Amino acid sequence: MAGSLVLATRNPHKLVEVTRLLAPEGLAVTALADHVTLPPEDGATFADNALPKARTAAAATGRPAIADDSGIEARALQGRPGVRSARYAGPRASDEENLLKLISEVPAGSGLRYVCALAYVDPGTGVERLFFGACEGAMAPQRRGTRGFGYDPVFIADELGDGRTMAELSESEKDAISHRGRAVRQLVAWLREST
């Protein structure tokens, strides 16, 4: 299943992660050119934000494109920050500022959930598909680990059962359980069936 997909993102961490996830499938990932302006992420759901980005990239390049919108939902905050995860501490907030805000508002042990909506758009065929992934977890008592990005230093995945945060996992461990890893694997399975 060799080929190439344009990834509609300005987040270098996502580019690295998605490239790593798709490489074993023989799928190359191309970064979106700087001159292409992505639409604002002002949708009510992750899917509402992912699909317009993939459509924009596909239209600008004439090639199949993917885009994700993802974030963290805290039970203690009734699902916030959700679609506002990247802007939780403000419109131009850094990962660190967003993380500190979550730490100040969510108690240790409280439920967390990572969510990813991944959109695929092929301008040649007009096909559009959405894939979803989630990872259940809990708030760590303190931040730990140096890997990953975003909220990973405080997210303890339920299924590991060893108390490590996502930022303490190896790349392969994280990819196996992450919300983005799950969504990408659904995309890969669908592409295999479709070709």
Buried (B, 14 or more C-beta within 10 A) or exposed (E): EEEEBBBBBEBEEBBEBBBBBBEEBEBEBBEBEEEBEBBEBEBEEBBBBBBBBBBBBBEBBEBBBBBBBBBBBBEBBEBBBBBBBBBBBEEEBEBEBBBBBBBEBBEEEEBBBBBBBBBBBBBEEEEBBBBBBBBBBBBBEEBBBEBBBBBBBBBBBEEBEEEBBBBBBEBEBBBBBBBBBBBBBBBBEEBEEEE
